[in-house]
């Protein structure tokens, strides 16, 4: 089973498949088809680099998406550190 991350974006769950490109670099891919011209467009590819930098594949900036993703990663880290 592949690793996935699900976030809330525009009041709906959005799931990305997560793969490792190289050590410390993760690729997130959204696989559902969608029309580019809708206001609810979701970037298809995100890259998270070693120092916590998130790169979005599209030319537009998606601060709400990046914030939701960052929050979910922080929640995951807190929940797993407290469970250890």
Number of C-alpha atoms within 10 A of each C-alpha: 3 6 10 13 16 14 19 14 17 13 7 9 10 15 17 19 15 17 15 13 12 10 8 11 16 17 18 21 19 16 11 10 8 12 9 10 7 8 8 11 11 19 19 16 16 19 19 17 16 11 8 11 10 17 14 18 13 12 7 8 12 12 9 12 18 16 13 15 18 15 13 16 14 12 12 12 12 11 11 10 9 7 7 5
